[in-house]
C-alpha cells in the first residue's frame, strides 16, 4: 500500500473515531447507554485499525525505507491524536453520566 493511501486512511479512521466518540457522548446524555457503548466500540475499532497502519509506517522508518515526512503526514498524525483524546474524554464523560443516573 502506498504511503499516501495509508495517510489518507489514518485521516479517515481518525475522523470516524472522533465522530463516533462525540455521538457516543450524545447518546449517553439521552441515557441511551447501549447505543453509546456500540459507538465507543466502533471508535475503538477505528482507532485500532489506524494504530495498525501507523505501526506499518513506523516499521518502514525503522527499516530505512520510509518516505520523507510530509505536511499531509503531520496532519494525519494530528487528526489521529485528536481522535484518541476525544475518545478518552468520551469514556470518562460517559462514566460520569452513568454514575449520575
C-alpha positions in Angstrom: 0.0 0.0 0.0 1.4 3.4 -0.9 2.3 5.8 1.9 -0.3 8.4 0.7 -3.1 5.8 0.8 -2.1 4.9 4.3 -2.0 8.5 5.4 -5.5 9.1 3.9 -6.8 6.0 5.8 -5.3 7.4 9.0 -7.2 10.7 8.4 -10.4 8.8 7.6 -10.3 6.4 10.5 -9.3 9.2 12.9 -12.3 11.3 11.7 -14.6 8.3 12.1 -13.4 7.6 15.6 -13.8 11.3 16.6 -17.3 11.4 15.2 -18.3 8.1 16.9 -16.9 9.3 20.2 -18.9 12.5 20.1 -22.0 10.6 19.1 -21.5 8.2 22.0 -21.5 11.2 24.4 -24.7 12.5 22.9 -26.3 9.1 23.2 -25.2 8.9 26.8 -26.7 12.3 27.5 -30.1 11.0 26.4 -29.4 7.9 28.6 -29.1 5.5 25.6 -26.1 3.7 27.1 -26.5 0.7 24.8 -26.1 2.8 21.7 -23.4 4.8 23.4 -21.4 1.6 24.1 -21.8 0.4 20.5 -20.4 3.8 19.2 -17.5 3.6 21.6 -16.8 0.1 20.3 -16.8 1.4 16.7 -14.5 4.2 17.6 -12.2 1.7 19.3 -12.1 -0.5 16.2 -11.3 2.6 14.0 -8.5 3.6 16.4 -7.1 0.1 16.4 -7.1 -0.1 12.6 -5.4 3.4 12.5 -2.8 2.2 15.0 -2.0 -0.8 12.9 -1.5 1.4 9.9 0.6 3.8 11.9 2.7 0.8 13.0 3.4 -0.1 9.3 4.7 3.4 8.7 6.9 3.2 11.8 8.3 -0.2 10.7 9.1 1.3 7.3 11.0 4.1 9.0 12.9 1.7 11.2 13.8 -0.4 8.2 15.1 2.7 6.4 12.5 2.6 3.6 10.2 5.4 4.8 9.5 8.3 2.6 10.2 11.8 3.8 7.6 13.1 6.2 5.0 15.4 4.5 2.6 18.0 5.7 -0.2 15.5 5.0 1.5 13.0 7.3 1.7 15.6 10.1 -2.0 16.4 9.5 -2.9 12.7 9.7 -1.0 12.3 13.0 -2.6 15.4 14.4 -6.0 14.1 13.3 -5.4 10.7 14.9 -4.1 12.1 18.2 -7.2 14.4 18.5 -9.4 11.4 17.9 -7.7 9.5 20.6 -8.0 12.3 23.0 -11.7 12.8 22.3 -12.2 9.1 22.7 -10.5 9.0 26.1 -12.6 12.0 27.2 -15.8 10.4 25.9 -15.2 7.3 28.0 -14.8 9.5 31.1 -17.8 11.7 30.4 -20.0 8.6 29.8 -18.8 7.1 33.0 -19.8 10.3 34.9 -23.2 10.4 33.2 -23.8 6.8 34.1 -22.9 7.4 37.8 -25.3 10.4 37.9 -28.2 8.4 36.5 
